Amino acid sequence: MDWGFWLPQIMLFSSLIPALAIFLLRDEQFWLRTSLNLGGAGFKLVLAGFMAWGVLAEGRTYEARLPFLHDQELLLRVEPLSLMLVGLSSILWFITTIYAIGYLENSPNRTRFFGFFSLCVTATIGIALAGNLITFLIFYEMLSVVTYPLVVHRGTPEALAAGRTYLLYTLGGGVLLLIGIIWLQTLAGPVEFEPGGSIQFLSEDHQTALIAIFVLLIAGLGVKAAIVPLHRWLPEAMIAPAPVSALLHAVAVVKAGAYGIVRIIYDVYGLEFSNQLNVLLPLALIACFTIIYGSVRALTEFDLKRRLAYSTVSQVSYIALGAALIGPAATVGATVHLIHQGIMKITLFFCAGVFAEARGIHDIREMSGVGRSMPLTMSAFTLGAFGMIGVPPLAGFVSKWHLGIGSMESAQPWVIAILVASSVMNAAYFLPVVYKGWFGEPHEDIQVVEAERFQVAEAPWSLLGPSLTTAGLSLLAGVLAAWAYSPLSLAEIVANQRILSP
């Protein structure tokens, strides 16, 4: 068997087939649905490890070209950059599956939820493996559609309103992306992702058109990446259950947008060509504004999930900022933050879900003293928060350190001021929550939800275990940053493929 051809396809079907099978089940068929969920997620995790070993340790190539339109191919390709999103998705989807099974126990419409849940990972893996623009577009739009039922899962008027906002923004962004891709391919033909860019052969006669196309592509991707002013759908979508929030913020939707921006800059236009078109500085300025705006809005929110949502608006733009700077360190910082932001933010949303389920806590003013009764959950939340602030040696520090060095390499020292200001505001909206949780006086009227289900102070291990695991990963990603197979080392390989050392 030609594994190079078949393995990328098997990777997709490992979640697509369980999704289709789950839709045929009833809510009462718990064990069969759980087996399909965990079996598919576990198999995908093994496949991801196998592909990573083949590409990084043995130098293998995995690529599948499938006929699509008369001059277009569906192209699935495994290389170091795609491995970053594949690895993140595979690991965090397995962990989130365990969390979601515990979180949604005895909830209605679980079959529908887990069916679309598995379709989401299929779309995300398709985005990661896409080797050209048309394949990326197909899975990018698929992700918009299959995520909608998860956003509106509760079926309340608020959830339905949030779903309408979500579709309006994401499908609108998809239209912009479609127009940009069609326009570009009329000039360049089918566009594949190639390290260093693939459209530099276009003559200077197309410079104005290429700038306009760049704006369309980044705007279309910027919706999912929640770049201001295209971000409003993200805080609204917080009406969704905690497992969905974790997917939106850490693995699927916002990461698809940020990943797409990285692909356009590095693998379609190329960093040098983008700089020649003078499109990088405007993107860097917009990213910086988004970083500051998201932090300011987070300071004003008392609902825990909304505060985390605006934190995501800020944090994801670190990726766009790094991609807009010229220099190896900035490239490393941008790409490694694809992983680091995911593991830190999913930790925070897991913990927010635990606080809501176990204690009925939704407002940060209700968190006084919760660390005394839930020390493990609060410890996980603290690690995630410190990582977001950039406290060494956590993962967030590694990202910000390389972005800071990258700003100096690219002769943009003003970016350091943005990073410092952002970190100060990160501390301003996270540290009071951490302090209140550990040292505040508990409220006498704190509601304990489903007391029969939570016989101990902490939540069940199906919820607590994933929270502690991702918190531990955010610590290990920083402590073991120099390890040969760490996210940082993988980001350095990606950078070496796309930019020359200074």
N, C-alpha and C positions, 0 to 999 in steps of 0.2 A: 504493500500500500504506500502511496506517495503521501507521507505525513505532512510534508510541506504544503501540499494542496488541501488536504482534508482537515487538518487540525484547526485552522481558523473557523471553518464551517461548523465543526463539532462544537467549538467553543460557543457559537451562537445557539445551536440547537440544544445545548445542555440546559438552557433556561426556557427556550421557546417551547419545547415539547412538554416539560412539566406544566408550563402555563396553560397550554391547551387542554391537558389532562385535568388540571384542577378545575377548570370551568365546567367540567362534566360532573363534578362531585356536589354533594349536598353539604350544608354547614355541619351536619351531625357527623360526617365522616372525618373526624378529627385526625385519627392516626394515619389514614391513607394520605390526607392532604399534607400533614406534617412530614411524612416520609418523602413525598414528592418535593416539598419545599427544601428540606434539609439535604435530601439526596442530590437534587440538582445543584444546590449551592455548594455542597461539598465536592461534587464531581468537577464543577467549574473551577474551584480553588485548586484542585489537583492539576487540572489542565493548565491553569495559569502558571503554576510552579514548573511544570514540565516545559512549557514554552519559554519561560524565563531562563531556565537552565540551558536549553538548547541555543538560545540567542546569545546569552552573555558568556556562558562557559565553553560552549562548543562551536560558536559562530555559525549556527544553522540559519537557514532562511525559510520562513513560513509565508507563503503567498498564494492566494486563490483568485484567479481571474475568471469571472463568469460573464457570458454575453448578456447584454441588457437591451440597449437600443442599437440602432444600426451603426452608430459610431461611438457608442459608450459601453463601458464595462463596469460591472460591479467588482470592485477590487478590495480584497481584504488582505492586509499586510501586517506582519508582526515585526516590530523593530523597537529600539529602546524607548522612544517617546510613547509609542502605543502601549508598551508594557507598563508604563507608569499608571495610566488610567485603567488598564486591564487589571493590574495587581491591586490597585486601590479598590476598584469595584468588586473584585472577587472576594477579597478579605472582608471588606466592610459589609458586603451583601450577606455573607454567611453569618456574620455577627448580628446584623440587623434582623435577619430571619429568626434567629433565636429570640431576640428581644421582642419582635412583633408577635410571635406565637404566644409569649407570656402576656404581653400587653393587651392583646385582643381576645384573650380567653373569655368565653361566654358572650362575646359581642356579636351582634347580628351581621350578616353579609360578609362573613369571613372568606367564603369561597371567592366571591367577587374581588375582595381586597387582594388576596394572595395570587389570584390569577393575573390581575393587572400589575401586581408587585413583581412577578416574574417577567412579565412583558417589559417592564421598565429596565430590568437588568439586561435583557436582550438588546434593547435599543441602545443602552449605554455602552455595552460591549461592541455593538456595531459601530458606534461613533469612534470608539477607541481604535478599532481595527481598520477603519476606513482608510484606503490608500489613495483616494481621489475625491474631488469635490462632489460628484454626483452621488457616490456612496455615502459620503458624510451627510449630504442633504436629506437623503431618504431616511436614515436612522435618526437624524436630528428632528425631523418632523414627526416621525413615529413616536419619539419620546414625548413631544408636546401632547399628542393625542392620548397615549396610554397613561400619562400621569394625571390627566384630568379626573378620572373616576376616583383616584386616591385623594385628591384635594377635596372633592365633594363627598367623601365617603360617609360622613355623619348624616348627610341629607337634610341638615337644618337650613333655614333661610340664609343664615350667615355663611354657611359652607357653600351653598349654591351661588351666592353673590361673589364669594371669593373665587369660585371656579370660573365664573363669567369673566372676571377681571384677569384671571390667569390665562384663559384662552385668548382673550382680546390682545393681550400683550405678546404672548408667545407665538401665536399664529401670525400676528402682524409682523413680528420680527422674522418669522419664516418667509413671509412674502418679500421683505427687503433682501433677505439672503438669496432667495430664488432669483430675483431680478439681477442681483450682482453676479451670481454664478452664470446665468444665461448671457449676460453682457460680456463677461470675461471670456467665456468659451466661444463667443462669436469672433473674438479677436485672436485667441490663442489655441482654440480647439480643446479637446478633453484635457483637463488639468489634473495632473497627479501631484501628490505630496512628495517633494524631494528636498532633503536637507540642503539648505542654502538657497532654496527657491527654484521655481520651475518656469517663470514667465519672463526672465530677463532678456530673452531674445526679441521681445517686442520693441519696435523702433520708438524713438523719441516722439514720433508723430502722435503716439497714443498716450502721451504723458497725462494730459488733462482727463482723458477717459479713465486711465488707470487710477488716478486719484479719486475720481467719483466712485469708481467700483470699490475701491478700498473703503471709502466711507460707508457705502451700502452694506458691504460684508461685515464690517466691524459693528455697525448699528444693529444689523440682524442678529449677530452673536451677542452683542451687548445687552440685549433684552434678557436673555437667560443668565448672563453674567451679572445682571442687576447693576449695570453702570447707570449712574444718574444722568439724565432724568427718566431712564427706562426701567426703573427699579420698583415701581409702586406695587406690582403684583406680588412681590416676595413677602412683605409684611402682612398683606391681606391673606395670603395662603396659610398663615399660621393658625387658622381655624382648624386645619387638618390635624389628625392624630399625630402623636409624637413620632412614631416610626416614619410617617410620611414627611414630617418636618426634617427628620434626620436625612432622608433621601434627597429632599430638595436642596438642602444646604451643604451636604458633605460629599455626596456621591454622584447624583444624577444631574439635575437640571442646571444649577449654577456652574457645576464643574464642566458640563458639556459646552456652555458658552465660553468659559475661560479657556478650555482646551482648544476650542475652535479659533479663538483669537491667536493663541500660540501657533497653531497650524498655519493660519493665513500669513502671519508675519515671518515666520521662520521657513516654512516649507512651500509657500506659494509665491509670495513677493520676494522673500529673502531679506535679511536684516539690512544688508548694504543697499539693495535696490530700494527698500522702503525709506531708508535715510535719504537717498538721492531724490525721492519724490517729496520729501519734507512732510511726511505724514506721521512721523513718530513723536515729535514734540507735542503736537496737539493732542495725541492720544495720551501721552504722559501727563499733560496738564488736566485732562478730563479724569484720568485715573486718580490723580492726586486730589482733585476736588471731591470725587466720590469717596475716597478714603476719609477725608475730613468730615464731609457731610454725614456719612454713615455713623461716624463716631459721635458727632454732635447730637444726632437724632437718638442714638442709643442712650445718651445721657438723660434724655427727657422721658424715656419709657419706663413704666413701673411693672407692666406685664412682662414676666420673665421671657416668654417665647418671642415677644416683639422686640425686646432688648437684644436678644440673640439674633433676631432677623436683621436688625440694622447693623449689628456687628458683622454679619455676613456680607452685607452691602459694602462695608468698609474693607473687610479682609480679602475678599475675592479680587478686588481691584489691585492688590499687591501683585497679582499675577500679570495683569495687563500693564502695570507700571514697569515691572521688570522686563517684560517683553519689548517695551518701547525704549529701553535704554540699550546703548551699544557697548558691549563688553562681556567677556566670558562669565564674570561673577554675577552680573545681572541676569543672564540667561539661566545660570544655575539657580539663582534665587527664585526666578519666576517659575521654573519647572518643578523645583522641589516643593514649592508651596502648593502645587496641585495636590500633593500627597499630605503635606503637613497640615494645611488648613482642613482637609477632610477628616483626619483622625482627631484633631482637636475639637472641631465643631460638632462632630457626631457624638463625642463624649458629653458635651454640654447639653445637647438635645436629649440624649438618653437620660441624663440626670434630671432635666426638666420634666420629662415624662414620668420618672420615678416619683419626684416630688408631688406631681399632680395626682398620680394614681394612689400613692400610699398615704399622702397627707392632705390632699385637696389644695395644695399650694400652687397658685398661678401668679400671684403678685409678689414681687421681691420684698415688700414690706411685711409679708406673712412668713418670711424665712427665719425670723429671729430664733436662734437656738436650735435650729433643725439639725445642726451638726452633732449635737449631743445625743439625739435619738437615732440619727442615721449617719454615723461617722464615716462609714465606707463610701456611701453615696456622696457625701459632702467632700470627702478626700478626692474622689474622681473629679467632681466639679471643680475643685480647687486646682488640680493639675491642668485641666482643660483651660481654665481662666488664666492661670499663670503662663501657659503656653501662648495664648492669644496676646497677652501683654508683651511677651518676648523675654521672659525671665530665663536666664541660662540655668541648666543646660537643656531646656526643653526644646521641642521641635520648632516653635515659633521664633526662638532666638536665632537658630541656624538660618532660617529664611531671611529674617531682617538683617542679619549680619552680612549675608551675601548681597542683598539689595543695596545696603549701604556702601559696600566695596564697589559694587557695580556703578553706583552713582558717581564715584570718584573716577573710575576708569573711563566713563563716558563724559567726563568734564561737566557733570551736572550736580555740583555739591549742594544745591538748594534742595535736592531730593532728600538729603539727610535731615533737613529741618522738618520735612513732611513726616518722615519716619519717626522722628523723635516726638513731634506733636501728636501723632497717632498713638504711639505707645503710651504717652502721658494720659491721653483720653481713654485708651483701653483700660489703664489702671483706674481711672476715675469712675468708669462704669462697672468694672468687675470687682475691684477691691472692697467697696462698701457691701456688695452682696456676700463676698467671702467672709468679711468681718462679721456681718450680721448673722450669717449662718453658724459661725463658730462661737461667737462671744455675746450675741444678743440674748435678751431675756425671752424665753418662749412665751407665746400668747396662750392664755388659758382657753381661748375659744377656737384653737386650731382644730379643724375638722379632720377626722380620721375616716377615710373612705373605705367601704367594704371591709369592715373590721374582721369578719370571719376569714377573709382571704389573707390578711396580713396579721398573723399571730405574733410576729416578732417585730422589733423596731425597724429593721431593714426590710426592703422589698424582697420578693422571692428571687432566687438566683437566676431565673430566666431573664429578669430585668437588671439585677445588680451585676451579674457576671459580665454581660456585654459592656456595661459602663466602666467597670474596672479594667477590662481587657483593653479597650481603646485608650483609656487614660494611661495604662502602662505602655502602650505603643507610642503615645506622644512623648513619653519620657525616654524610651529606648531610642526613638528616632534621633533624639539629640545626643544622648550619652554615647550611642554607637554610630555616630555620624561618620566616623573614619572607617568603619567596617566596609569591606569590599562590596558587599551586596546591600548596603544601606540605601535609602532613598536619595541621600546626597550623592553617593557614588554613581547611582544611575543617572541623576541629573547632570553630573559632570560628563558622563559619556554622551548624553544628549547635546550638551553645550559644545563639546569637542567636535561633534559631527556638523555643527551648524555655524560655528564662528571660530576664526583663527585666534590663537593666543596673541595678546598684545606684544 
